[in-house]
Amino acid sequence: MKHAGPEALGRVAGLLESLRALQPLKEQRPGVFYLRSRAYVHFHEDSLDVYADVRPVGESDFSRLKVTTATGQRQLLRMAREACR
């Protein structure tokens, strides 16, 4: 699965805007966010779907969420808000 390009990131533009509003998340490159000094979430594309690889609080490995669904986007935002506390 390849990293998400501009077109794929455009399909989740609202989600990206919500992530950009969270502090202390920092967008290092389009669609690649760091929490403090550690990679936190980045995006991949597969056909028409967009996936987020997110590192849950206290874990060393990334988990993959399908974020072309409202449920996946809500889950990612909930995780990110918790991590930013």
N, C-alpha and C positions, 0 to 999 in steps of 0.2 A: 504494500500500500504506500503510495507516494505522499510526500508532504503536500498540504493544501496550497494551491496556487491562488492568484487573485480572484479568479472566477468563483472558485469554491468558497473562499473566504467571504465573497460578496453574498453568498447564499445564507450566511449566518452573521450578517452585518450587525443586526440588532444585538445579538449575543456578544459580539466583540465590543460594542459600545458599552454594554453593561459591565463587562470585565474591565474595560479601560477606566471606568468610574470607581473601581474598588482600589483602595489604598491599603497596603503598600505594593499591590501588583504593579509591575512595570513591563511594558511591551518592548522587548529588545529589538524585535523585527516584526513585520506584520504577522500576527497570529501566533507569536511565540512570547509567552509571558513568564516572568520570573517573580518569585516571592522572596523578597530579601535578596540573597545572593544565589538562590537555587532555582533551577528550572522547575516551573510548576505546571504549565499546560501549553500544549501545542496541538496543531490540527493536521489531519490527514484527509485525503479524499479517495473515494472508491466509487467509480461510476457517478451517480447523482447524489450519493450520500457523503456527509462530512462527519468525521469522528474527532473527538478530543481525547488526547492522551493526557490524563491528569494525575498528579501525584497526591494521593490522599494524605491528610495530616498524619504525621508519625510513621509513614511508610516510605520505603526506599524505591519501590517499583511503581511504574505508571499503570493506571487502569484505563481502559478504553470505553468511551461512551459515544453512542450515536447521537449527534446533536442536530440532525436535520429533523428531529421530532421535538415537539414542545416539551414532552416529558424529559427527554435527555437534556434539553437546555435548562429546564428548571433544576434538574439534579446537579448539573455542573455549577450553576449559579449558587445553589445552596452550599455545595462543597467549598466553593471559592469564598463565599462570605464567611463561612466557619473558619477557613484557613487564615483569613485576613484579620481575625479578632486579635 
